[in-house]
Amino acid sequence: MILDTNAVSDFADANQRLLNCLQQSAADIHLPVIVLGEYRYGVKSSRLRAARESWLDEFESSAIVLAIISETSRIYADIRHELRASGRPIPENDIWIAALARQHRYRFSATMHTWIM
């Protein structure tokens, strides 16, 4: 299962709905490097900064980190073009996450803020 930034936040907050979903899937957790950057940026101004940074380091070590490679850039360009042509732009980082999801053959479930295998 590939998680977006909202899902990582939900996981950190012990969101029961997400935890149930993760438990039922029994799949490895994949984290796009973009998600790690977004989450790290978000905790910079958190009153729980030290605890959240420590938690993320531990969480990251137990997950599979998905890096951007040349193939990802081609998929990114395709998705961005498709979105522009359809008049449905989305935030830049979400396009990169979508490209990684497509590259690794995941599909999106907006209700859970997660990418599901």
C-alpha positions in Angstrom: 0.0 0.0 0.0 1.3 3.4 -0.9 0.4 6.3 1.5 0.0 9.9 0.7 0.8 12.7 3.2 -2.8 12.8 4.6 -2.6 9.1 5.3 0.8 9.5 7.0 -0.7 12.2 9.2 -3.7 9.9 9.9 -1.3 7.1 10.8 0.7 9.3 13.1 -2.6 10.3 14.8 -3.6 6.6 15.1 -6.7 7.1 12.9 -8.6 3.9 13.5 -10.2 3.8 10.1 -6.8 3.9 8.4 -5.2 1.5 10.9 -8.0 -1.0 10.1 -7.5 -0.6 6.4 -3.8 -1.2 6.8 -4.3 -4.2 9.0 -6.8 -5.7 6.5 -4.6 -5.2 3.5 -1.5 -6.9 5.2 0.6 -5.3 2.4 3.9 -3.6 2.8 3.8 0.2 3.3 5.3 2.2 0.5 6.2 5.9 1.0 6.8 8.2 -1.9 9.9 10.4 -1.2 7.6 13.4 -1.9 5.4 12.4 1.0 8.4 12.2 3.4 9.4 15.7 2.3 5.9 17.1 2.7 5.4 15.5 6.2 8.9 16.6 7.4 8.1 20.2 6.2 4.7 20.1 8.1 6.2 19.0 11.4 8.9 21.8 11.3 6.3 24.1 12.9 4.6 21.5 15.1 4.6 21.7 18.8 5.3 18.0 18.7 8.2 18.4 16.3 10.8 16.3 18.0 8.3 13.4 18.7 6.9 13.5 15.1 10.4 13.6 13.5 11.5 10.7 15.6 8.3 8.8 14.8 8.7 9.5 11.1 12.3 8.2 11.1 11.1 5.0 12.7 8.1 4.7 10.4 10.3 5.3 7.3 12.8 2.6 8.4 9.9 0.1 8.4 8.5 1.2 5.0 9.6 0.9 1.4 10.6 4.4 0.1 9.7 5.1 -3.5 12.2 7.3 -5.2 11.7 9.4 -8.3 13.7 8.0 -11.3 13.8 8.7 -15.0 10.8 6.5 -15.7 8.8 8.4 -13.0 9.4 11.7 -14.9 8.0 10.3 -18.1 4.9 9.1 -16.3 4.6 12.5 -14.5 4.7 14.2 -17.9 1.9 11.9 -19.2 -0.3 12.5 -16.1 0.2 16.2 -16.1 -0.6 16.4 -19.8 -3.8 14.3 -19.3 -4.9 16.5 -16.4 -4.3 19.7 -18.4 -6.1 18.3 -21.4 -9.1 17.4 -19.3 -9.1 20.7 -17.4 -8.5 19.0 -14.0 -5.3 20.3 -12.6 -4.1 18.9 -9.2 -1.3 20.1 -6.9 2.2 19.5 -8.3 3.3 17.1 -5.5 0.2 15.1 -6.0 1.1 14.6 -9.7 4.5 13.2 -8.6 2.8 10.9 -6.1 0.3 9.8 -8.8 3.3 9.1 -11.2 4.9 6.9 -8.5 1.6 5.1 -8.0 1.2 4.5 -11.7 4.8 3.4 -12.1 4.4 0.8 -9.3 0.8 -0.1 -10.5 -1.2 1.2 -7.6 -4.7 2.8 -7.9 -6.1 5.6 -5.9 -8.8 5.5 -3.2 -9.7 9.1 -2.3 -11.9 8.0 0.6 -9.0 6.7 2.5 -6.3 9.2 1.3 -4.3 6.2 0.4 -3.0 4.4 -2.7 -4.1 0.8 -2.6 -2.4 -2.2 -4.4 
